Amino acid sequence: MRTTGAFAVLFNVLATLGSAAACDSQVGENYTGEPLLSIHGTVQNGAVDPDLVPALGFETLDGMYLVDGHMTGTFPAQFQFDVTEVPPDAAFTLLPTADVALGTLLMVPRNHPQAYLETHYNDSAEDSYPMITTCSLQGNINNCSTVRDPTSNTMTEQRTTCDSNGNCLYRTYNCTVEACESLASYGDSALRAPQGTIGVSGNGDVYCYDNQYCATDQVEFDNNDINHSYREIEYCDMGNLVSSANPGWVSTDGTITRCILTNQTGDTSLSSDYKSIVKTSRNLIVAYARHDRPDWVPPMVRGYNLIESTTPTTDQVLAEVICKLDAVVTAYKEYNAANGTSYVPYSPTVSQAAEQSTNSRSTELANQCSKAEQYRRIPDPSAESLTIQVGNLPAQR
């Protein structure tokens, strides 16, 4: 069993959509007279700051817009949370159709703003790595070169953040690069050569899931034989990458970089970060639809929809990634058979027409792969008891 991070908490929740009795709480101007969504919860284990209260948070490109409700009981030990308002218009701006607001259950400070908005600054970063100098004697000439130390897993990042008025914040991070958990590797490992090796073409992808894990894959092909390849697949825990104090990122080479803030100077007001204090449910999605959306997966009805995302097992993740890799190979084999070619994925010799055709076909095949993460709209939440995993909002570079 996987742990889900130091701040993870399990809730046992009984949720009811639109069926709870009206309450005499203080509500906003969108009050409808009775709860549109009611959540009853009990903390099973873990520790939660008692100064936090529940709210719905709807994600947009500008940040999080909050919808409050009326709470009874003691949050998070035992509580009932009734929502009587629809999301604000600004919450519907994430999607081009502007008819669905996507959110989740948050835990926020009691005196919270109505929105946690992202401030878009001019942000730049410069990385520095431990270097080594190697020399070789060629005749009477000693040739030396300085390169990154391949034995070191550390780096330093200097990050500069400035606003439109020229005020800047300067931060220094010490970072460690770690290998993610290996799920599988197969094929000819001799093809796992340094980037740019002649005769070998490769690619890497990252797939991230709601449980704050990401899978990575790297694949290398012999440019002369599509059946001669090597694959590596890893699983990376993103759960503790929160706030500007300890950000990080997953790379396509199967590593995760974790950074710790060691020094900052300048205008510290530019470092405010709500992700360091707000907690979120990891497997519960709240969506508000302005009209029925039977075309969605899962299909949604007008009003609030409670959607549960399943936490994928490593076997399910592995099966999905392998299926998507196989889709690329199949697309190329089909193209070669139809056109009398011998193209290999990611090779620089692939023609533009072949690349466009195989990209389209591999996407079509990949869409048929079984998804590791499943989404289920709960038709009658009052009849189910839900376990909700709660943790931090992830902060990636």
PyMOL commands that set and color helices and strands:
alter all, ss='L'
color gray80, all
select helices_A, chain A and resi 89-92+189-191+268-271+274-276+314-339+352-366+381-383
alter helices_A, ss='H'
color red, helices_A
select strands_A, chain A and resi 9-16+37-45+52-60+63-67+70-74+78-83+100-109+115-117+122-128+131-138+141-148+154-162+168-179+181-187+200-208+213-222+225-237+248-250+255-266+279-281+284-289+303-309+375-377+386-392
alter strands_A, ss='S'
color yellow, strands_A
deselect
rebuild
show_as cartoon
